[in-house]
Amino acid sequence: MLYLYRQHINLFDKTNPPYGTQTAESLIFETIFKAINQLDLLLISLKFSMIYYALI
């Protein structure tokens, strides 16, 4: 299990020669993770703004 996890990390490590080459699969995963992170930030900021306007 740890081996698979390490391979998953190496998929995004650009300095590691075997896995550092940008494959289409790693690009897709990276894009999905970035989109999820952006969505999380958007939802968090939306929650804070709703709380802020509720307090005023």
C-alpha positions as CSV (number, residue, x, y, z in Angstrom):
1,M,0.0,0.0,0.0
2,L,2.8,2.4,0.9
3,Y,4.5,1.5,-2.4
4,L,1.4,2.6,-4.3
5,Y,1.2,5.8,-2.3
6,R,4.9,6.6,-3.1
7,Q,4.3,6.0,-6.8
8,H,1.3,8.3,-6.6
9,I,3.5,11.0,-5.0
10,N,6.2,10.5,-7.7
11,L,3.6,11.0,-10.4
12,F,3.5,14.7,-9.5
13,D,7.2,15.0,-8.8
14,K,8.7,16.8,-11.8
15,T,12.3,16.3,-10.5
16,N,12.0,12.5,-10.5
17,P,13.0,11.3,-14.1
18,P,10.9,8.1,-14.5
19,Y,7.7,9.7,-13.2
20,G,8.6,13.3,-13.8
21,T,7.7,13.1,-17.5
22,Q,4.3,14.8,-17.9
23,T,2.0,12.0,-19.1
24,A,-1.6,12.8,-20.0
25,E,-2.8,10.8,-17.0
26,S,-0.8,12.8,-14.5
27,L,-1.9,16.0,-16.2
28,I,-5.5,15.0,-15.9
29,F,-5.1,14.1,-12.2
30,E,-3.3,17.3,-11.5
31,T,-6.0,19.4,-13.1
32,I,-8.7,17.6,-11.2
33,F,-6.9,18.1,-7.9
34,K,-6.3,21.8,-8.6
35,A,-10.0,22.2,-9.5
36,I,-11.1,20.5,-6.3
37,N,-8.8,22.8,-4.2
38,Q,-10.1,25.9,-6.0
39,L,-13.7,24.7,-5.3
40,D,-12.9,24.1,-1.6
41,L,-11.4,27.6,-1.3
42,L,-14.5,29.1,-3.0
43,L,-16.9,27.3,-0.7
44,I,-14.9,28.3,2.4
45,S,-14.8,32.0,1.4
46,L,-18.6,31.8,0.5
47,K,-19.3,30.4,4.0
48,F,-17.3,33.1,5.7
49,S,-19.0,35.9,3.7
50,M,-22.4,34.4,4.6
51,I,-21.5,34.4,8.3
52,Y,-20.1,37.9,8.0
53,Y,-23.3,39.3,6.4
54,A,-25.4,37.4,8.9
55,L,-23.6,39.1,11.8
56,I,-24.1,42.6,10.4
